Amino acid sequence: MSSVLEQLGNAGIVPVIKLENPKDAVPLMGALADGGLPVAEITFRAAGADEAIRRATQGTPNVLVGAGTVLTVDQVKKAVDAGAMYIVTPGFNPKVVDYCVTNGIPVTPGVNNPTGVEQGLEFGLEVLKFFPAEVSGGVKMLKALGGPYGQMNFIPTGGISLINMIDYLSLKNVIAVGGSWVVPSELLAKREFSKIRELTAESVEAVRAIRNG
């Protein structure tokens, strides 16, 4: 497993962020880091995602910033040029995955069934995004996939919250969970970074309790 993916695993939570205003990137990354979570996934669901990634990586080099909702090779190139350290895709696009693997870019493509897992194995991947987690069978599906695919690790995303993440992080094939609850859109819109920091700290403490319990 790459050092980048190991860092995501150590963090336990990957905040999935739709950042409408790139100018908020630096204070937001600072809030996450101050809350004990120096990782983030800035998605291409918002215009200017590459600019937000650039500001985040240049302004807060202590935060591991990746690009999410990446659908094309062109978006991969934009994200990496902006400083993204890893790529996350909602589905399994062989062209995107092949480009990332060929160029040594850590990538976690989205899957939700055995066929997707086997595609990941064919590309030599060790970590996949399980998406959309809750509507795809959630914990029960991940337990089932762990039988035949014990060597594969997952980052479930989609419907994960502070309430149910304990169920996911308790699974041996889950290295982290992804979600937007750490950075709620309403708090981000109001630029309430102190509250985001508090919510981050609460989530980080919950991960510690799960892993140390």
N, C-alpha and C positions, 0 to 999 in steps of 0.2 A: 504494500500500500504506500502511495506517495506521502511525503511529509505533509503536504497540504491537506490531504484527506485525513491524515492522522490528527492534524490540528482541529479539524472539524469534529472528529470523534472525541477529542479531549474536551472541546467546548460543550458538546452534548446538545446544543441548540443552535440552529442556523436561522437567524431572523430573515424572513422573506419580505423585502421592502419594495413597495411601489413609490418611488420618489418623484413627485411631480415637479419640485423645484430643486434643481441641482445645487443651488446655493445653500440648501439645508444639509448637504452631504457631510460636511465637516463637523458641524455641531451635533448631528445625529450620531456619527461614528464615535465622537467623543463621549456621548451619553452612554452608548453601548459599552465602550471600553471602561468607563468609570463604574459601570454597573457590573463589571467582571466578565463581559462577553465580547472579546476582541475579534469577532467574526461577523460577516454580513453578506447577504445575497441581494444585490440590487437588480431588479428585474427589468427586462425590456418591454414591460407592459406600459411603461410611461415614456413619452417622448423625451429625448435628451438623456437617456439612461447612460450612454457612453460618457457624456460630460459629467454626470453625477459620479460615475465610477472614477473618472480622472481626478475630480476634485477630492474624492474620498481617499484614493490611494496616495495622492501627493500631499494632502493636508493631514492625514492620519496614517502614517506608514506602519504604525504598530497594530493596525487592524487588518485582518485577512479579508480582503474584499473579492467577491466573485460576482459573476453575471448570471442571472436567472431568466427563465422564459426565453431562452435562446432557440430560435427556430431555423436559422440559416447559417451557412459557413461565413457569409458576409458579416453577420452579427457577431460571430466568434471573433473574427478579425478586428472588428471595431472594439469589442470588449477587451481583448488582449492588448491592443494598441493603447487603450486607455489605462491599462494597468491591472485588469482583472487577473486573479491568480487561479481561478477555476471556473468551469462552465457547468451550468445546470440546465437541462432541457426537460420540458413537460412530457415528451414522448421519446420514442427511440428512432431518431433519424439517422440511418446508417452513414449518410454523407457527412453529417456534422460529427458523429462519433469517430468516423475514420479520420477526418481532418485533425481532430483533437489528439487522437492516439498517435497518428503519424508525426505530429509536431510536439509531442510531449506535454500537452496541455491536460491537466486533470479534468475529467468530465464525469458527471453523474447523470446519465440519461434516465428519463422516467419510464417505469414499467409497472404493470399490475397483474402479470400472469406468467406462467412458466415459459411460454415462448419468448417473452421479453427477457427473462433471466438468461435463457440459453443464448440469445443474441449477445448479451453482455459477456457471457463466458467466451463466446467466439472471438470477441475483441480483446480478451484478456483483462476485462475489468474486474475489480474486486469490490466496488461499491456502486450501488444503483439507488436512484430515487424511487421510492414506492409511492406512486401518485395516480389518482387521488386516493389517499389512504383510507379514509373512513368509508367511502362509498364503494371501495374495492374489496371490502372484507376485513379491513383493519387488522387488528391483532391476530384474529383467527387465520386470516390468509397468510400473514407473515410466518406464523407458526407452521402452517402447512408447507410453505415454500422452504422452510428451514430443513425439512426432511431430506428431500432429494438434492437440495442445493446448499448444503451446510457450509460450503466455502464462500458463499456470497454474503455480503453485508449490505444493509439498507439504511437509507435516510427517509423515513416516511414523512410525507407532507400532504396537507389537504385535510382540514377538519381537526388538526391537532391543536390542543389548547393546554393551558396550565393544569387543567383538571384531568385530562386523560393521558397526558404525556408519560405519566408514571407507568401506565400499562405497556406502552411501546418501549420505553427505555429499559424495562425489565427483561426484554427479550434479548437473547444472546446474539442474534443476528442484526440487531439495531445498534448502530454506533452513535446516532444523533437523530433528532427530529427537526423538521423544518416547519416554520409557521409565521403567521403575521401578527399573532397576539402580542408579541414583544413590542412591536411598533404599530399600535393601532392607528388607522388612518385619521381618526378624529384628533388624536393627540399630535400627530405629525402636522396636520393642517393648521393647528393652533400654535405650532412650534413650542409645545410644552415638553422640552427636552428633559427637564428635571423629573417630570412624572415618568417619562420613558426610562430614565436611569433607574428610578425606583422599581418600576415593573421588571426591568432587566435583572436587577439585583435579586428580586423575589424569585424569578425564574431560575437564576443561577443557583440560588440556595436550594431550590427544590431538586435540581439535578444532583447536587452534592448529597442531599438526604437520600435520594434514590440509590446512588452508587455506593454510599457508605453504610446503607441500611442492610 
